[in-house]
Amino acid sequence: MGRRGSKRTHRGETRQHLPKVGTRDAAREEQHLEREAIADTMGLGSTPGWVKWAALFVGALILIGGVVTLVALD
């Protein structure tokens, strides 16, 4: 019998509890890893988060400005 109901391994260490099935959101973690890989490919892998968001914002403004310009030329 073990102490207070906890089983010990054959080396005397306590057992490690694993998380319940479904608690780890695999899709969210996969998306995070994919975004990190894309940022690393673009050369923004080790930059702070605010720089990444600023680059995204500037890119969105350029894209929206181009669409508005094309619509205005018609």
C-alpha positions in Angstrom: 0.0 0.0 0.0 1.1 3.5 -0.7 0.9 6.7 1.2 -2.5 8.3 1.2 -3.6 6.2 -1.7 -1.0 7.5 -4.1 0.8 4.8 -6.1 4.5 5.0 -6.6 6.5 3.9 -9.6 9.1 1.2 -9.3 11.8 3.9 -8.8 9.9 5.6 -6.0 8.7 8.6 -7.9 5.1 9.7 -7.9 3.1 9.1 -11.0 2.6 12.0 -13.4 -1.1 12.9 -14.1 -2.0 13.3 -17.7 -4.6 15.8 -18.8 -8.0 14.6 -19.6 -8.8 13.7 -23.1 -10.0 16.6 -25.1 -8.7 19.3 -22.8 -5.8 20.2 -25.2 -7.2 22.1 -28.1 -5.3 20.6 -31.0 -6.7 22.8 -33.7 -5.8 26.0 -31.8 -2.3 24.8 -31.2 -1.9 23.7 -34.8 -3.0 27.2 -36.0 -0.6 28.8 -33.6 2.3 26.7 -34.9 1.3 27.5 -38.5 1.2 31.2 -37.8 4.6 31.1 -36.2 6.0 29.2 -39.2 4.6 31.8 -41.6 6.0 34.6 -39.5 9.4 32.9 -39.4 9.4 32.5 -43.2 8.6 36.2 -43.6 11.5 37.1 -41.3 9.2 38.2 -38.4 9.8 35.1 -36.3 11.6 36.7 -33.4 10.0 40.1 -33.5 7.6 41.4 -30.8 3.9 40.9 -31.2 3.1 44.5 -31.7 5.4 44.7 -34.8 3.5 41.7 -36.3 0.2 43.4 -35.7 1.5 46.7 -37.1 2.7 45.0 -40.3 -0.7 43.3 -40.6 -2.5 46.6 -40.1 -0.3 48.5 -42.7 -0.8 45.6 -45.2 -4.6 45.7 -44.7 -4.6 49.5 -45.2 -2.6 49.2 -48.5 -5.0 46.4 -49.7 -8.1 48.4 -48.8 -6.6 51.6 -50.4 -5.9 49.7 -53.6 -9.5 48.3 -53.8 -11.0 51.7 -53.2 -8.7 53.3 -55.8 -9.8 50.6 -58.4 -13.4 51.2 -57.6 -13.0 55.0 -57.9 -11.4 54.7 -61.3 -14.4 52.9 -62.8 
